[in-house]
């Protein structure tokens, strides 16, 4: 059974049924095992479309069982969801005093109280230990309960039928995507290109996507075939660094080391392991290669056809990494061999710096206010001109900058034009701060450009208008070039709340049908239940992941976390600090919207972070549930319901210490899905102004629905409400494939 292919299709709200699974002819009636499967799947929140149901009815009971087990794995019902506190919706009344008394009792061995399996003594009249599934003092669980999942009143997700042709079509869309893929799409791509051959003639336009393709070719021992995809030395460096670190972007070694060192710091000095982590991370980043690997990279570099001087100039910004790479790959030795003359010339030019740096010349003439020479240089590299357009408009003036930019605008990738449109409103605003995320770093809030103070608000508004009119001109031009014989279009209203996916992409995996950064989820019930599950498959150890939330009022903030389990409108299920052997554990927070509305709360931000030394543990699952029907809490405290899950992500191996994964707008009853990393052990460490800046950035982005309206206007399509009668249908499931969305507007 091709389990990995099935998981890919489930992420797209579908199931692939290979032809070899079919064991019977089409039956007129649904057989008993299919009926049982359908009933069990409804408990997981799924139902089948008619086409899929007919196919499933023709496969063997054994295969049906395997399919059901896979759906259980994807929805996480096999995990341990038992929290620390039983029926945690009723507060236990524990306080800081209880912890202090217990600490003294264990230090001085009073022996008056109850001894727990973890070895701690809980004194009488402190914690109500009958309310706990583990030790309330050290947070070690030792009582577990199975998840009792039953079919509720929640709306079921309909799974469609996919074929292998659908998977191949999805593969093609990923390969040809004009924007960088998110973590889930990269994971899908790795699976698909392992099972299917890379289509001939496909053009991979994004470097990060290309690295995944090359990696598979190298694993299949097709190094020569992989070599033809490299155009510049930095392409080779990007692959080398991806192969060594797992990062598709070239993150500086010092950045990785610094992040890991900071993640290992602890608020308690005696538990600080930052120096040990720094030494280990430096050792891990050392480059070591076999002779065959050295020869492979030397051959790739030697076979590059780009001018040697141009190659060296491209290598210059990463010079320190290149020096390490050249030594580790023994390139000086290979350059002396016959047939490696190009490599020898490259190393000689690079080491002796027989080249000029283009960016240095631009900076020199910009400082001299020499507009003509500066713009002449910028026009040599249209992409970099686009990235520096805003600063050039402030430095040289908007009209002359736009005039020169228009001359090369046709050579600029459409995604960059879109980006200019999205950020113009925020950039040209004196009072607005911006959020940026450096490579390998956390989201940061930076002040506006100081040169903005030289211009009036009216002049800055005009600059915004100039940039936005440029981008709309490109969009309309792209759309008008497409021949369209259709006459009607359906647009799902939810698409007017989803920004087009450029720049901000998820770094973590979405095993259930995914969502784009900035997607707004309507809250249906009165309770939003946050959940965090971690530790499955790991040996018993101290591994403290924390779930928390921050309630923002007009004049104050409140935090619901391990240190404050109950605040007005929020209840926490208890702080688990150590995981049991192999089974994992969970934490929850219930957010009561009615109570928060009564109290006048504005927003609630959802956060998770690693209190333990290090980053968030791999395979941490975090998200929220919401339901029209009341969500149950068992007597043991288990509160997970797969049918009520609105959104969730699974953390992959990363440098993330803490993450904001959602913001609840209390008044509008909407949750904005986002992924904002921050450093620090506790929820108080993240900067609220950075979060506000990120939300403003997402709001400023072009929405998919608005772009579809523009497409309908340019191509003469009538927008109708009846999805069955529409020639073109754009619904939420279509929007989940960001590659297809991007191709529609960015070709």
Secondary structure, DSSP 8 states (H G I E B T S, - for coil): --HHHHHHHHHTTEEE--GGGB-S---SS--HHHHHHHHHHHHTTEEE-HHHHHHHTTB-HHHHHHHHHHHHHHHTTTS----SBTTTTS-----HHHHHHHHHHHHTT---EEE-TTS-EEETTSS-GGGBSB-TTT-BB-----------SS--EEEEEE-HHHHHHHHHHHHT-SS---HHHHHHHHHHHHHS---TT-----HHHHHHHHHHHHHTT-HHHHHTT--SHHHHHHHHHHHHHS-SS---HHHHHHHHHHHT--SSGGG--HHHHHHHHHHHT-----HHHHHHHHHHHHT--S-HHHHHHHHHTTHHHHHHHHHHTTHHHHTTSTT-HHHHHHHHHHHTT-S--HHHHHHHHHHTT-HHHHHHHHTTSHHHHHHTHHHHHHHH-HHHHHHHHHHHGGGS-HHHHHHHHHHHHHHT-TT--EEEE-TTS-EEEE---GGGGGS-HHHHHHHHHHHHHHHHHHHHHHHHTS-----EEEE-GGGGG-B--SS---SSB--SS---TT-EEE--SSEEEEEEEEEET--SEE--EEEEEEEE-SS-EEEEBTTB-EETTEEE-----EE-TTEEEEEEEEEEHHHHHHHT--EEEEEEEE-SSSS--TT-EEEEEE-SS-----TT-----GGGEEEEEE--S-S-SEEEEEEEETTTTEEEEEEEEE-SSSGGGS-HHHHHHHHHHHHHS-BHHHHHHHHHHHHT-EE-S-TTT-SEEE-HHHHT-HHHHHHHHH-
